[in-house]
Amino acid sequence: MAEQFLEALVKNLVDNPDKVSITAENQPGAVKYRVHVAPEDNGKVIGKGGRIANAIRTVTKAMSNKDRRRVFVEIRTEDQAGDAEE
């Protein structure tokens, strides 16, 4: 449920919603969501000083709180490689 909510939230923020994809990596006691957006939408999802990204993380964590699992949200662009977290 949190994944669909996260996808809808991000798609409403960007100019290219068709390029938004989210992958979930389940870990013991946690889940990591990787949000992939077009490079030109990166600033819209991160926001000034990371404020929008932090808000997205906070809301997603609140949605997943009832599952008692830790939630991580990583925001990436299509052209990024590697596992660096935003």
C-alpha positions as CSV (number, residue, x, y, z in Angstrom):
1,M,0.0,0.0,0.0
2,A,2.8,2.4,0.8
3,E,4.4,1.7,-2.5
4,Q,1.3,2.7,-4.5
5,F,0.9,5.8,-2.3
6,L,4.6,6.8,-2.9
7,E,4.2,6.3,-6.6
8,A,1.1,8.5,-6.8
9,L,2.7,11.2,-4.7
10,V,5.9,11.3,-6.8
11,K,3.9,11.2,-10.1
12,N,2.0,14.3,-9.0
13,L,5.2,16.2,-8.4
14,V,7.0,15.6,-11.7
15,D,6.6,16.7,-15.3
16,N,7.2,13.2,-16.6
17,P,5.1,10.9,-14.6
18,D,5.5,8.1,-17.2
19,K,9.2,7.9,-16.3
20,V,8.6,7.4,-12.6
21,S,9.2,3.9,-11.3
22,I,9.6,2.5,-7.8
23,T,11.2,-0.7,-6.8
24,A,11.0,-2.2,-3.3
25,E,13.8,-4.1,-1.7
26,N,12.6,-6.1,1.3
27,Q,15.1,-6.6,4.0
28,P,14.6,-8.2,7.5
29,G,12.5,-5.7,9.4
30,A,12.8,-3.1,6.8
31,V,11.9,-2.1,3.2
32,K,13.9,0.2,0.9
33,Y,12.0,2.0,-1.9
34,R,14.0,3.2,-4.8
35,V,12.3,6.0,-6.6
36,H,13.5,6.5,-10.2
37,V,12.7,9.8,-12.0
38,A,13.8,11.5,-15.2
39,P,16.9,13.7,-14.7
40,E,15.0,16.9,-15.4
41,D,12.5,16.0,-12.6
42,N,15.2,15.4,-10.0
43,G,15.0,18.9,-8.5
44,K,11.2,18.7,-8.2
45,V,11.4,15.5,-6.1
46,I,14.4,16.6,-4.0
47,G,13.4,20.2,-3.5
48,K,15.4,23.1,-2.1
49,G,17.7,21.8,0.6
50,G,16.1,18.4,0.3
51,R,12.8,19.5,1.9
52,I,10.5,17.8,-0.5
53,A,12.5,14.6,-0.3
54,N,12.4,14.7,3.5
55,A,8.6,15.3,3.4
56,I,8.2,12.3,1.0
57,R,10.2,10.1,3.4
58,T,8.3,11.3,6.5
59,V,4.9,10.6,4.9
60,T,6.0,7.2,3.5
61,K,7.3,6.2,7.0
62,A,4.0,7.3,8.5
63,M,2.1,5.2,6.0
64,S,4.2,2.2,6.8
65,N,4.3,2.7,10.6
66,K,1.5,0.1,11.2
67,D,3.6,-2.6,9.7
68,R,6.3,-2.0,12.3
69,R,9.0,-2.1,9.6
70,R,11.7,0.5,9.0
71,V,11.3,2.3,5.7
72,F,14.0,3.9,3.6
73,V,13.3,6.0,0.5
74,E,16.1,6.5,-2.0
75,I,15.5,9.0,-4.9
76,R,17.5,8.4,-8.1
77,T,17.5,9.7,-11.6
78,E,17.6,7.5,-14.7
79,D,21.2,8.4,-15.4
80,Q,22.6,7.7,-11.9
81,A,24.6,4.5,-11.3
82,G,25.7,2.9,-8.0
83,D,24.0,2.7,-4.7
84,A,24.5,6.2,-3.2
85,E,21.5,7.4,-1.2
86,E,20.0,10.8,-1.7
